[in-house]
């Protein structure tokens, strides 16, 4: 069987969507691997941050120095190298700078809850190297900015990423401040701490013992859980001020508020905890390299595996952040901070923020998010009134909301299915494979395995959606069930994202921006689609484009966010720890499968209400019946003529005419498509198609020209009485009739509908059928005649009383006058219009 037009359209749709998401995926890969950032070389100007100079420092710390673990001589060598480089920088400083460099040995003891386990820590003689750059006019009480990074490395690892890249970046930042001639208005403290890997001891020692710790008004903690990629703001606070500064100043912003919500899931911790939470209560940022996690805390964490461009982006952001904090009037030392209420809220009032493809930041306060994130819910509740305006009856509003909520549950089922199917596939695969996590280090394998399953899961519920009844009655709304169903699907999906946004909002989490962005984009796309659908029709590729194109910014962000999340999760699966067997064997694969299912759902989910019917339906034209009716009297007179329309499926004629503007114009239907009762017709109009006519609903009639048929046919069907024979005095009689078919040449069938005191006839071996009742009319007996139209039909009828017999004769002819042909051509290709002429006449005997 060949491909139909809908098959071709569906293939085009699939191809274009695949192309679009392919391009988006390439953009995402390009950005998260920092290929859009050009690293500067060793010959870069002295007033620019240079990745090449940073890499040279890393090479010294990881190649020339053999190991920087506690207890290893390399740790002391690293401290000496750092101090030497700082002294070189200080030697170039002009007279307006005040440069202070110190080494301190820290000692202490404290309790910590780490990985949900309590532990007591005692430490001594861990070395920190500290540098303070300030103006010669500054004093010791001036609030300062702390930039922190650790130079110790974990066991068995060279620590190029974690955290040689951090220390080297700090050295280049210190050089840049001095060599660029920028005199910081507030002191900048660089803490090179030597004991982070031993449970944050170096930072604890600084906060508890160093004389400059009480001057710190803001901090930037630089960390790495990989070898580059995103330098993500994973934590920010207390309050929203640090995130606000970052949003205003970062050149390559890489931050989103959901990261802080999810940070505790990943095993591990950073010095941010010491400064902002446990001891210092200092506002600050926790900025971490999060990709390249395959090599985190391994012997493969070498300089060769650093992702080019990552350090350059980090450095560009660091210098801007440092300047922004230094110039902020909100920078306060510990004493002043304790006396003033934080102007940007508490830790519980964190702002909502996210970067868009590392191009710019979107930031808004918690208070503003309450209003913004509630708007989609208001739209969801009010749109049901708008769709049926001016009919705003409460019962209709409730019925519409019920349908929307059904759509919400349906879309939720689709998303759950999109997650469950990949998980089932992952589990089943492991029953036949001896290798779990075969996607580790090769994320594309995970996408190839799990994305198709997820797409099937998304589409699967659409196959049963049509079996769920709607609460709204299409026949009373002048719209089709198809339109009501589409509305329920779309606004149901919109409602799901709206409710999810509200859950985030009520839980005071920062991740609601994603579902808010989706719902807002869906709303804009729906208006564009509504306009294009009105102009081009529902099945037009232009209408589909009208929906998809406005969604592109949101979809691109979803792919960007999803690509990063999947990459991150895959990499972290190697450090989640072993789980009890036998179930632990399945967990990592199941987690990755579920994650890919989830991100596939939020990337494709917003498209499914509109795109789904392209991908999940077959070639199914809408069946429309057009009858040009000629009411005749005698053999040559047309009394009246109408165009009669009906449909075989659930689509209303109002829906048809809205998408057939030229036909509507020809029929003189107004632009508002107000199909009032003057246009409605009863079931007797369709007697020529009896009993198929019982499948029809919502019939309409419009005036038509009847004279044109006279040019084609010389005579019309008509009935004549040959004789009448009385059988009894009570009026019992037999009437002999002849039905002339006139000059009609393409007769398909003739139907005679008889009402009255009929007791017998000459048809069907003189036996009457069971009486019928057509659309509320009297009981009647119907005979359908077909065959050669050259000869007349002769027959007799018997009546058992003197009451008149009524005969309605309908002859269906397949010839169409030119105007009818023209009218038929005005309907869209998806409307399969069956058109014919019917000659209708009535007789009383």
C-alpha positions in Angstrom: 0.0 0.0 0.0 1.4 3.4 -1.0 1.9 6.4 1.2 -0.9 8.8 1.6 -0.6 12.5 2.0 -0.9 12.3 5.8 1.9 9.7 5.8 4.1 12.1 3.9 3.2 14.9 6.2 3.9 12.8 9.3 7.3 11.8 7.8 8.1 15.5 7.1 7.1 16.3 10.7 9.4 13.6 12.1 12.2 14.7 9.8 11.9 18.3 10.7 11.7 17.6 14.4 14.7 15.3 14.2 16.6 18.0 12.3 15.6 20.6 14.8 16.5 18.6 17.9 19.7 17.5 16.1 20.8 21.1 15.6 19.8 21.9 19.2 21.9 19.0 20.5 24.9 20.2 18.5 24.5 23.7 20.0 24.2 22.1 23.5 27.3 20.0 23.0 29.2 23.0 21.7 28.3 25.1 24.7 28.6 22.6 27.6 32.0 21.6 26.3 32.9 25.3 26.2 33.8 25.3 22.5 32.3 28.7 22.2 35.1 30.2 24.4 38.4 30.9 22.7 41.3 30.3 25.2 44.0 33.0 25.3 47.6 32.0 24.9 50.8 32.8 26.7 51.3 35.9 24.7 47.9 37.3 25.8 47.9 41.0 26.9 48.8 41.4 30.6 45.4 42.9 31.3 43.6 39.8 30.1 43.1 36.5 31.9 45.0 33.7 30.0 44.1 30.1 30.1 47.5 29.1 28.7 49.2 30.8 31.7 46.9 28.9 34.0 47.7 25.6 32.3 51.4 26.3 32.9 50.8 26.6 36.6 48.8 23.4 36.5 51.6 21.6 34.7 54.0 22.7 37.5 51.6 21.5 40.2 50.8 18.1 38.7 53.8 17.1 36.5 56.8 18.8 38.1 55.5 18.1 41.6 54.8 14.5 42.3 51.6 14.4 44.3 50.0 16.9 46.6 48.4 14.6 49.1 48.6 15.2 52.9 51.7 13.4 54.2 53.4 13.6 50.8 56.4 15.9 50.3 54.7 17.3 47.2 52.1 19.1 49.3 54.9 21.3 50.8 56.5 21.8 47.4 53.1 23.0 46.1 52.9 25.5 49.0 56.3 26.8 48.2 55.5 27.1 44.5 52.4 29.1 45.3 54.2 31.4 47.7 57.0 32.0 45.2 54.5 33.0 42.5 52.6 35.3 44.8 55.8 37.0 45.8 56.7 37.5 42.1 53.3 39.1 41.6 53.8 41.3 44.7 57.1 42.5 43.4 55.4 44.0 40.3 52.8 45.9 42.3 52.8 49.6 42.1 53.0 52.0 45.0 49.2 52.3 45.3 48.9 48.6 46.2 49.3 47.0 49.6 50.2 43.3 49.2 50.3 41.0 52.2 51.4 37.3 52.0 51.2 34.9 54.9 51.6 31.2 55.6 49.7 29.9 58.6 49.6 26.5 60.2 46.1 25.7 61.4 45.0 23.5 64.3 41.5 22.7 65.6 38.8 20.2 66.3 35.1 20.0 65.5 32.1 17.7 64.8 30.6 17.2 61.4 27.7 15.4 59.8 29.2 14.1 56.6 27.3 11.8 54.2 24.6 11.4 56.8 27.2 10.2 59.3 28.5 12.0 62.4 32.2 12.3 62.8 34.6 14.2 65.1 37.6 15.8 63.5 40.9 17.0 65.0 43.7 18.5 63.0 47.1 20.3 63.4 49.8 21.9 61.3 47.9 22.1 58.0 49.4 24.9 56.0 47.4 27.6 54.3 48.9 30.3 52.1 47.1 33.6 52.2 47.5 36.7 50.1 45.6 40.1 50.6 45.6 42.7 47.8 44.3 46.1 48.8 44.7 49.8 48.3 47.3 51.5 50.3 44.5 53.6 51.8 42.6 50.6 53.1 42.4 49.6 56.8 42.2 46.3 58.5 38.5 46.6 59.2 37.4 47.1 55.6 35.1 44.4 54.4 36.9 42.1 52.0 36.3 39.5 49.3 37.7 36.0 49.8 38.6 33.8 46.9 39.2 30.2 48.1 40.7 27.1 46.5 42.6 24.1 47.8 46.0 22.9 46.6 45.9 19.5 48.2 44.8 16.6 46.1 42.9 13.3 46.8 44.7 10.0 47.2 46.1 8.5 44.0 45.2 11.5 41.9 47.5 14.2 40.3 44.6 16.6 40.9 44.9 18.7 37.7 41.2 19.5 37.8 40.6 19.0 41.5 41.9 21.3 42.4 45.1 22.3 40.6 42.9 24.2 38.1 41.4 26.2 41.0 44.8 27.2 42.5 46.3 28.1 39.1 43.2 30.2 38.2 43.6 32.1 41.5 47.3 32.8 40.7 46.4 34.2 37.3 43.6 36.2 38.9 45.9 37.7 41.4 48.4 38.5 38.6 45.7 40.1 36.5 44.6 42.4 39.4 48.1 43.7 39.8 49.2 43.8 36.2 46.0 45.4 34.9 46.5 48.4 37.3 43.1 47.9 38.9 43.2 49.1 42.5 40.5 47.2 44.4 38.3 49.5 46.4 38.0 46.7 49.0 40.6 44.1 49.9 40.8 40.9 48.0 41.9 37.8 50.0 43.2 34.7 48.3 43.1 31.6 50.5 45.2 28.7 49.1 44.1 26.1 51.7 46.0 22.9 52.1 43.5 20.6 53.6 40.2 20.4 51.9 40.3 16.8 50.9 40.6 15.8 54.6 37.0 17.1 55.3 37.3 20.9 54.9 40.0 21.4 57.5 41.9 24.2 55.8 38.9 26.5 55.5 37.8 25.6 59.0 41.2 26.6 60.3 41.1 29.9 58.5 37.6 30.9 59.7 38.3 30.0 63.3 41.9 31.3 63.7 42.9 33.8 61.0 42.9 37.5 61.8 41.4 38.4 58.5 38.4 36.1 58.7 36.1 38.5 60.4 36.6 41.1 57.6 35.3 38.7 54.9 32.1 40.2 53.5 31.7 37.8 50.5 33.5 34.7 49.2 33.9 32.8 46.0 34.8 29.2 46.5 36.3 27.6 43.4 36.1 23.8 43.2 36.1 21.0 40.6 34.4 17.6 40.4 35.7 17.1 36.9 38.2 18.5 34.4 36.2 21.4 33.0 33.0 22.1 31.1 30.4 24.1 33.1 31.9 26.1 35.9 28.5 25.9 37.6 27.2 27.9 40.5 26.1 25.0 42.6 25.3 26.9 45.8 24.6 30.6 46.6 23.8 32.3 49.9 22.9 33.1 52.6 20.3 35.3 50.9 20.1 36.1 47.3 22.7 38.9 47.0 25.6 36.7 45.8 23.4 35.2 43.0 22.3 38.7 42.0 25.9 39.9 41.8 26.7 36.9 39.7 23.8 37.4 37.4 24.8 41.0 36.8 28.5 40.4 36.2 29.3 37.0 34.8 30.5 37.1 31.2 29.8 33.4 30.7 27.0 32.7 33.2 26.6 29.1 34.3 24.1 28.9 37.1 20.6 27.8 38.0 18.8 27.8 41.3 17.8 24.2 40.9 21.4 23.2 41.4 21.2 24.2 45.1 18.0 22.2 45.5 19.8 19.1 44.2 23.3 19.6 45.6 22.8 17.3 48.6 21.9 14.3 46.5 25.5 14.0 45.2 27.9 12.6 47.8 30.5 15.1 48.8 30.8 18.6 50.2 32.9 21.8 49.7 34.4 24.6 51.7 31.2 26.6 50.9 29.6 24.7 53.8 32.2 26.1 56.3 32.1 29.7 55.1 28.3 30.1 54.5 26.6 27.6 56.8 28.4 25.9 59.6 30.7 28.7 60.9 31.0 31.8 58.9 27.5 32.8 57.7 29.2 34.7 55.0 27.4 35.4 51.7 29.1 33.6 48.8 29.2 31.4 45.8 30.2 27.8 45.3 31.5 27.5 41.7 32.4 24.0 40.5 33.7 22.4 37.3 31.1 19.7 36.9 32.0 17.8 33.7 34.8 15.4 33.0 33.7 13.6 36.2 34.9 10.3 34.8 38.4 11.4 35.9 37.4 13.0 39.3 39.5 11.6 42.1 41.3 9.2 39.8 44.8 8.9 38.4 43.4 10.2 35.0 42.8 13.7 36.4 45.8 15.0 34.4 46.5 18.3 32.6 45.9 16.6 29.2 42.2 16.0 30.1 41.3 19.6 30.9 38.6 20.8 28.6 39.9 23.8 26.5 38.0 27.0 27.0 36.7 26.0 30.5 39.4 27.8 32.4 39.2 30.8 30.2 35.5 31.1 30.9 36.1 30.7 34.6 38.8 33.4 34.6 36.6 35.9 32.7 33.9 35.3 35.2 36.2 35.5 38.2 37.6 38.9 37.4 34.2 40.4 36.8 32.8 38.8 40.0 35.6 40.1 42.1 35.2 43.6 40.8 31.4 43.5 41.3 31.7 42.3 44.9 34.4 44.8 45.6 32.3 47.7 44.3 29.1 46.6 46.1 27.7 48.8 48.9 26.3 45.6 50.4 29.7 44.2 51.2 29.9 44.1 55.0 32.4 42.7 57.5 31.2 40.2 60.2 30.5 42.9 62.8 28.4 45.1 60.5 26.7 42.1 59.0 25.4 41.0 62.4 23.9 44.5 63.0 22.0 44.8 59.7 19.1 42.8 58.2 20.2 41.2 54.9 18.7 43.3 52.1 18.2 40.3 49.8 16.4 38.0 52.1 17.2 34.9 54.1 18.5 31.6 53.1 15.0 30.4 52.8 14.1 33.3 50.4 16.6 32.3 47.7 16.0 34.0 44.4 15.2 32.2 41.1 17.9 32.4 38.5 19.2 30.5 35.5 21.5 31.1 32.6 20.3 30.8 29.0 22.9 28.9 27.1 25.6 30.7 29.0 24.7 33.8 27.0 22.9 35.7 29.7 21.3 35.3 33.1 17.6 35.6 34.1 17.2 36.5 37.7 14.2 37.5 39.8 13.4 37.6 43.5 11.5 35.2 45.5 8.7 37.7 46.0 8.5 38.3 42.2 8.5 34.5 41.6 5.3 34.2 43.7 3.5 36.4 41.3 5.1 35.2 38.0 4.8 31.5 38.8 1.2 31.9 39.8 0.2 33.5 36.4 -0.1 30.2 34.5 -2.5 28.9 37.1 -4.7 31.9 36.7 -4.6 31.4 32.9 -5.5 27.7 33.3 -8.5 28.6 35.4 -9.7 31.4 33.1 -9.0 30.0 29.7 -12.1 27.8 29.8 -14.2 31.0 30.0 -12.3 32.6 27.1 -12.6 29.5 24.8 -16.4 29.6 25.1 -16.9 33.4 25.4 -19.6 34.8 25.6 -21.1 31.6 26.9 -19.8 31.8 30.4 -22.2 29.5 32.2 -20.8 27.9 35.4 -21.7 24.4 34.4 -19.8 24.8 31.1 -16.8 26.2 32.9 -16.8 23.2 35.3 -17.2 20.8 32.4 -14.3 22.4 30.6 -12.1 22.3 33.7 -13.0 18.6 34.1 -11.8 17.9 30.5 -8.6 19.9 31.2 -7.9 17.9 34.3 -8.5 14.7 32.3 -5.9 16.1 29.9 -3.5 16.8 32.8 -3.8 13.2 34.0 -3.3 12.0 30.5 -0.2 14.1 30.0 1.1 13.0 33.3 0.6 9.4 32.3 2.5 10.1 29.1 5.5 11.5 31.1 5.4 8.6 33.5 5.3 6.2 30.6 8.2 8.0 29.0 10.2 7.3 32.2 9.0 3.7 32.9 9.6 2.2 29.5 13.3 3.1 29.4 13.7 1.8 32.9 12.0 -1.5 32.0 14.3 -1.7 28.9 17.4 -1.1 31.1 16.4 -3.8 33.5 15.5 -6.3 30.8 18.8 -5.6 29.0 20.8 -6.5 32.1 19.1 -9.9 32.3 20.8 -10.7 29.0 24.0 -8.8 29.5 26.9 -9.3 31.8 27.9 -5.6 31.7 26.1 -2.9 33.5 26.8 0.8 32.8 28.1 0.1 29.3 27.1 3.7 28.6 29.6 5.1 31.1 32.1 7.4 29.3 29.9 7.0 26.1 26.7 9.0 26.8 25.6 8.7 23.2 25.0 4.9 23.9 22.6 5.9 26.7 20.7 8.2 24.4 20.5 5.6 21.6 19.2 3.0 24.0 16.7 5.0 26.0 15.4 8.0 23.9 13.4 5.7 21.5 11.8 3.9 24.4 10.9 7.2 26.0 9.4 8.6 22.8 7.3 5.4 22.5 6.2 6.0 26.1 5.1 9.5 25.3 3.1 8.5 22.3 1.6 5.3 23.7 -1.2 7.0 25.8 -2.4 8.8 22.7 -3.7 5.5 21.3 -6.3 5.3 24.1 -7.1 9.0 24.6 -10.0 8.8 22.2 -11.8 6.2 24.4 -12.1 8.7 27.2 -15.4 10.6 27.1 -15.4 14.4 27.3 -17.5 16.3 29.8 -18.4 19.0 27.2 -21.2 18.4 24.6 -19.8 19.3 21.2 -23.3 19.5 19.6 -24.2 22.4 21.9 -21.0 24.4 21.3 -20.7 24.5 17.5 -17.3 22.9 17.7 -16.1 19.4 16.9 -15.2 16.7 19.4 -11.8 16.8 17.8 -11.3 20.5 18.7 -12.5 19.8 22.3 -10.2 16.8 22.5 -7.2 18.9 21.2 -8.0 21.6 23.7 -8.2 19.1 26.6 -4.9 17.6 25.5 -3.2 21.0 25.2 -4.5 22.7 28.3 -4.2 19.5 30.3 -0.4 19.5 29.4 -0.3 23.2 30.2 -2.0 22.5 33.5 0.5 19.8 34.5 3.5 22.2 34.0 1.5 24.9 35.9 0.8 22.6 38.8 4.4 21.5 38.9 5.5 25.1 39.0 3.2 25.7 41.9 4.6 22.7 43.8 8.1 24.1 43.5 6.8 27.5 44.6 5.0 26.2 47.7 8.0 24.0 48.6 10.2 27.1 48.3 12.5 25.4 45.8 14.2 27.2 42.9 13.6 24.7 40.2 10.1 26.0 39.1 11.6 28.2 36.5 11.9 25.4 34.0 8.2 24.4 34.1 7.3 28.1 34.3 9.3 28.7 31.1 7.6 25.7 29.4 4.1 26.8 30.4 4.8 30.4 29.3 6.2 29.2 26.0 3.3 26.9 25.4 0.9 29.8 25.9 2.7 32.0 23.4 2.9 29.1 20.9 -0.8 28.4 21.3 -1.7 31.9 20.3 0.5 31.7 17.3 -0.9 28.2 16.4 -4.4 29.5 16.9 -3.8 32.3 14.3 -2.1 30.0 11.8 -4.7 27.3 12.2 -7.4 29.8 11.4 -5.6 30.8 8.3 -4.2 27.5 7.0 -6.2 24.8 8.7 -5.3 22.3 11.4 -3.4 19.8 9.3 -1.2 22.4 7.5 2.5 22.2 8.1 2.4 26.0 8.5 0.1 25.6 11.5 2.5 23.1 13.0 5.3 25.5 12.4 3.2 28.3 14.0 3.3 26.3 17.2 6.8 24.9 17.1 8.7 28.1 16.1 7.7 30.1 19.1 8.6 27.1 21.3 12.2 27.0 19.9 13.8 29.2 22.6 12.2 27.1 25.3 13.0 23.8 23.6 16.6 24.9 23.0 17.0 25.7 26.7 15.3 22.3 27.6 17.8 20.5 25.4 20.7 22.5 26.8 19.6 21.8 30.4 18.8 18.2 29.7 22.1 17.5 27.9 24.0 18.9 30.8 21.9 17.0 33.3 22.3 13.6 31.6 26.0 14.1 31.1 26.3 15.0 34.7 24.3 12.1 36.0 26.1 9.6 33.8 29.4 10.8 35.1 28.4 10.8 38.7 27.1 7.3 38.5 30.7 6.2 38.7 31.0 7.8 42.2 27.7 7.0 43.8 29.1 4.0 45.7 28.2 0.4 45.4 24.8 -0.8 46.3 23.7 -4.1 47.8 23.2 -7.0 45.4 21.4 -8.2 43.5 19.3 -5.1 43.1 22.3 -2.8 43.2 23.3 -4.3 39.8 20.3 -2.5 38.2 20.3 0.8 40.0 22.7 2.9 37.9 21.2 1.8 34.6 17.7 2.4 35.9 18.7 5.9 37.2 20.2 6.9 33.8 17.3 5.4 31.9 14.8 7.3 34.2 16.8 10.6 33.8 16.8 10.3 30.0 13.1 9.5 30.1 12.5 12.5 32.2 14.5 14.9 30.0 12.9 13.4 26.9 9.6 14.1 28.5 10.2 17.8 29.2 11.9 18.3 25.8 9.2 16.6 23.7 6.3 16.8 26.2 5.3 20.5 25.4 5.1 19.6 21.7 2.9 16.5 22.1 -0.5 18.1 22.4 -0.1 19.6 18.9 2.5 17.4 17.2 1.1 14.2 18.7 -1.8 13.9 16.3 0.7 14.1 13.4 2.8 11.2 14.7 0.2 9.0 16.3 -2.7 9.1 13.8 -3.2 7.5 10.4 -4.6 9.0 7.2 -8.1 9.8 8.4 -10.0 12.3 6.3 -13.1 13.9 7.8 -16.2 12.6 6.1 -18.6 15.3 4.9 -21.8 14.9 3.0 -23.0 17.6 0.6 -26.5 17.2 -0.9 -27.8 19.7 -3.5 -31.6 19.3 -2.9 -34.2 20.2 -5.5 -37.7 20.3 -4.2 -39.9 19.7 -7.3 -43.5 19.9 -8.3 -44.5 17.9 -11.3 -42.1 17.1 -14.1 -40.6 20.5 -14.8 -40.9 22.8 -11.9 -38.3 23.5 -9.1 -40.1 24.9 -6.1 -37.0 25.3 -3.9 -33.3 24.4 -3.8 -30.9 24.0 -0.9 -27.4 22.9 -0.1 -27.6 20.4 2.7 -24.5 19.4 4.8 -23.9 16.7 7.3 -21.0 14.8 8.8 -20.5 11.1 9.5 -17.9 11.5 12.3 -17.9 13.6 15.4 -16.7 16.8 13.8 -19.2 19.6 13.7 -20.0 21.6 10.6 -19.0 24.8 12.4 -15.5 23.4 12.6 -15.6 22.5 8.9 -16.7 26.0 7.8 -14.1 27.7 10.0 -11.4 26.0 8.0 -13.2 26.5 4.6 -13.4 30.3 4.3 -14.1 30.3 0.5 -17.0 27.9 0.9 -18.3 29.9 3.8 -18.2 33.0 1.7 -20.1 31.3 -1.1 -22.7 30.2 1.3 -22.9 33.7 2.8 -21.8 32.5 6.3 -20.6 35.4 8.4 -17.1 35.7 9.7 -18.2 34.8 13.2 -19.5 31.4 11.9 -22.8 31.9 13.7 -24.8 28.9 12.5 -28.2 29.7 14.0 -31.3 27.6 13.9 -32.4 29.0 10.5 -29.7 26.8 9.0 -30.6 23.6 10.8 -32.4 20.8 8.9 -34.2 17.7 10.2 -33.5 14.1 9.3 -36.1 13.9 6.5 -33.8 15.8 4.3 -31.6 12.8 4.0 -34.2 10.2 3.2 -32.5 9.4 -0.1 -29.6 7.9 2.0 -31.8 5.9 4.3 -30.7 4.1 6.5 -27.2 5.6 6.3 -28.7 8.9 7.2 -29.0 7.7 10.8 -25.2 8.1 11.1 -25.5 11.8 10.4 -25.6 14.5 13.0 -25.8 18.3 13.1 -27.3 18.8 9.6 -27.3 22.3 8.1 -29.0 23.7 5.0 -28.3 26.9 3.0 -30.2 28.4 0.1 -29.1 27.4 -3.4 -29.9 28.3 -7.0 -32.4 25.8 -8.5 -32.7 27.1 -12.0 -29.3 25.9 -13.2 -30.6 22.3 -13.2 -33.2 23.2 -15.8 -30.4 23.6 -18.3 -29.3 20.0 -17.9 -32.5 18.0 -17.3 -35.7 18.4 -19.4 -37.9 16.6 -16.8 -37.7 15.6 -13.2 -38.9 12.5 -11.3 -42.6 12.6 -10.5 -45.4 10.3 -9.4 -48.7 9.8 -11.1 -51.9 7.8 -10.1 -52.8 5.3 -12.7 -56.1 4.3 -11.0 -57.6 3.8 -7.6 -59.7 0.7 -6.7 -62.1 0.7 -3.7 -62.0 -2.5 -1.7 -64.6 -1.6 0.9 -67.0 1.1 1.9 -64.8 1.9 5.0 -62.3 3.5 2.7 -60.2 0.5 2.2 -58.6 1.0 -1.3 -55.8 0.1 -3.6 -54.0 2.9 -5.5 -52.0 2.0 -8.6 -49.0 4.3 -9.1 -46.3 5.0 -11.7 -43.1 6.7 -10.7 -41.5 8.5 -13.6 -37.7 9.1 -13.3 -37.7 11.9 -15.8 -34.5 12.5 -17.8 -32.1 11.9 -15.0 -29.2 9.8 -16.2 -27.0 9.1 -13.1 -29.5 7.9 -10.6 -28.0 6.0 -7.7 -31.2 5.2 -5.8 -34.8 6.1 -5.3 -36.4 6.1 -1.9 -40.2 6.2 -1.3 -41.2 7.1 2.2 -44.9 6.3 3.0 -46.9 7.5 6.0 -50.6 7.0 6.7 -52.9 4.0 6.8 -50.8 1.7 4.6 -51.9 -2.0 5.0 -50.2 -3.6 2.1 -48.2 -3.0 -1.1 -46.9 -4.7 -4.2 -43.3 -4.8 -3.0 -41.5 -7.5 -1.0 -43.9 -10.2 -1.8 -46.8 -8.1 -0.5 -45.4 -7.9 3.0 -44.8 -4.7 4.9 -41.6 -4.2 6.9 -41.6 -2.9 10.4 -42.5 0.8 10.5 -39.7 3.3 10.9 -39.7 6.7 12.6 -37.4 9.3 11.0 -36.2 12.0 13.3 -39.4 12.4 15.3 -41.7 12.1 12.4 -44.8 9.7 12.1 -44.4 6.0 11.6 -43.6 5.3 8.0 -42.7 2.5 5.6 -39.7 3.0 3.4 -38.9 1.4 0.1 -35.6 1.9 -1.6 -35.5 1.4 -5.4 -32.5 1.1 -7.6 -31.6 -0.1 -11.1 -32.1 1.1 -14.6 -33.6 4.6 -14.8 -34.9 4.3 -18.4 -38.2 2.8 -17.3 -40.8 4.0 -14.8 -41.6 2.1 -11.7 -45.2 0.9 -11.3 -46.6 -0.4 -8.0 -49.7 -0.4 -5.9 -50.4 0.6 -2.3 -53.4 -0.4 -0.1 -54.9 1.8 2.5 -57.2 0.4 5.2 -59.0 3.8 5.8 -60.0 6.9 4.0 -57.2 8.8 5.6 -54.7 10.1 3.0 -51.5 8.4 2.3 -48.4 10.6 2.1 -45.6 9.7 -0.2 -42.2 11.4 -0.1 -40.1 10.5 -3.1 -36.3 11.2 -3.1 -34.2 10.3 -6.1 -30.5 10.5 -5.7 -28.6 11.6 -8.8 -24.9 11.8 -9.1 -24.8 14.7 -11.5 -23.6 18.1 -10.0 -24.3 21.5 -11.4 -21.3 23.7 -11.8 -21.9 25.8 -8.7 -22.0 22.6 -6.6 -18.8 21.4 -8.1 -17.2 24.8 -7.3 -18.5 24.7 -3.7 -17.1 21.2 -3.2 -13.7 22.3 -4.5 -13.5 25.0 -1.8 -13.2 22.5 1.1 -9.7 21.5 2.4 -8.1 18.3 1.3 -8.6 16.7 4.7 -12.3 16.9 4.2 -13.6 14.0 2.1 -16.7 15.6 0.6 -19.3 13.2 -0.8 -21.5 15.3 -3.1 -24.7 14.5 -5.1 -28.1 15.9 -6.1 -31.4 14.8 -4.7 -34.8 15.4 -6.3 -37.4 15.6 -3.6 -41.2 15.6 -4.1 -44.3 15.0 -1.9 -47.7 13.5 -2.7 -50.9 13.0 -0.8 -53.2 10.3 -2.1 
